[in-house]
């Protein structure tokens, strides 16, 4: 049984650990012994304790994922630790840690420090012949310009050659919600290797986890191409969402049902993925990933390029939620001071408990600044960390409210 270490037990790493635990060899035995690695922080220790206790560290509506973890816990092929020395026995190491981006004078800046520390930790422990897969969404050029130098510097200290390990990139398309587990096992996957041997090893590994008969793998020519694919993929979706925003405002102004219009357009196969209007863009990916290409050009490739379409997408999506807030204000007569408003849904999408970068936060802060008496409810959230408020367990009577906003599906 091959040992797999997953560095990072966030929304991606924790679900990937469970997905790997379901893989079986020809005899029906588990294919992998999985160890999740977390930082020795309060949050990291909680996630480790949850996994070791057979509990998924996040609230989820996907019963199949919870059942799979329960089976893995009983079987004994999944565990977690804050001790990164577990990496030394790993045949395969998956990096699933977050990579943040900040803005300096309105230009995005990638915060590489924590990521580099994690990569150096791998370099200190990785054994000869092990396969290292970067699953984290990273700026184009990260594997070649950031990961390799950090790993190989540590290998040289250990007297190992630079080519004593295999490096690959295969980005996740995890979608938390009621198809959390399926979004890993029954979904298409893109990958690339630093060389042919690494690509072959990555393909073999993914084939043991993913239903490749229905969802074939796609091999790209380089890790740079694979990294670019993830950023372009999410930038396209973010742009598609931004595009519909101005049409939403047009439809409201002239009095037509844009959902009816979009349904008619979607019948055309080439236009089937046009988006519907919504409250705004939220979550950890679409809010930051489009900016990665701008930061990559400057920080990794030392070039100067403009991305006006990316800039426009980010700006429109950042302001989209304010339109909904101002529309509520208009519908309530232009003055929402002391108006009682309920926000239904505080996560960035339905069926999850992730409130990071939620449009509901922008909505809440704006309405609060205008003097509204606000309350919020969400079936999966009891405490809204970003705003430090408790979420209503019981809904108020409708006749006690002036306005209700449904923020998620």
Phi, psi and omega in degrees: 000123181284143179265130178241127174253131177248116182271105182110119182246047174279202182300328180275306185299318181295317180289326177295322178300317179293317179300316179297327182293341181275347183293137180231146176276185185297335180273356180092003179274155178302137180282333188227147166257114189254132174234122176269136182248130178229163176289150181281044177266174178300315180293317179299318180294323178297315180297319178297313180297322178298309181300315181294339177265006180078019181248132177288135188285000178229151175290133180215148176266003182272099182294329180296324177292316179296320179294319180296320178294320178299318178295315181297321179296319178291321180290327178090019181255021174219135178206176180213158184203156172259007180261108184286357176293346176298340180295335188294337181260001187285134171278329180224134177238126177252129177261114182230045180260156182281150177235111187273163178223138178237173182241129178240112185053042177071005175256134182292141178230123180281131180267090188276347191303307181295323179296315179297320178300319179295318180293319178298323177299320176296315180301329180286340187239337189302138182268159180302136178086355181289152178260125177251121180244122175273113181258338178302142172290119185231157175296146177306132180101355185295315182300313184285319189262340183244305186294308184303309180300321181293315180295312187290332174297319178289324179296320179298323177297331181268003180076021180259154180280158183296333184261024183274006177220170180245133183242130179220163176231130176212105189280148181278153172233038185296135179234092177304143183145208184279355175236038183305304183292319180299329182293348174260307188283318183249065180200155182290150181223138177253144179207164175201155178244159175293335173209179185295322180297319179293319179296319179296317180295320178295318178300316180298317180297310182297326180297331179283346185251321191258146177285080188285345177293319178268334184230079184300148177285154175239116178265129174258168190283342183203160175297327177299318179294319180293317177299318180295323181301317181294317181293317179294320179302310181285329177293322178298314181295318179297321179292322178298319178293316180298323182302319186284346185299314183290331177286330175298315181294321177298314182298319179295320183292323184261353173083041174242160180270104184292333178296320177297318180295313181296320177303320180294320181291324184294343177296335177280119187306324181289349182238019189290344183256016175297139188277161171269160173297154179203180182290328182157180182261132180219187179091181188274340189263297187294339180284335185241330189301321178301332182282346182298325183292322178295315180292323180298315181302318184277314188277329184257318185259356178052045178238170180235109179224151177257146179228072185298325180292319177297315179302315182295319179301311181298315182295316180296314182293326178294329184263353187300318184296328181296332177296317179296319180296316181288332176293318176300318179300316180295318182293337178262022172090009176089357179222114182251014176298126181068007175285138183268112185236133178252128174259119180261107181105113180244347173287167181282344174207166184290157172068021174221167179248020184271112182259007180295132177054035181284135174302333179298331178292317177298317179301312182298313183297321180293310182297323178295320180294341180264007174090011180291153172264102192259148168219160183219150178219150178200130184295341183246359183238129177253336181222129182262098189298318184297332181251356179055050177226152175277147180263141181299132175275327180242138180285140173288160175294141183300326183285359174266001187242152174265334182203148177229133177240121174271110189268342177226167179295000000 
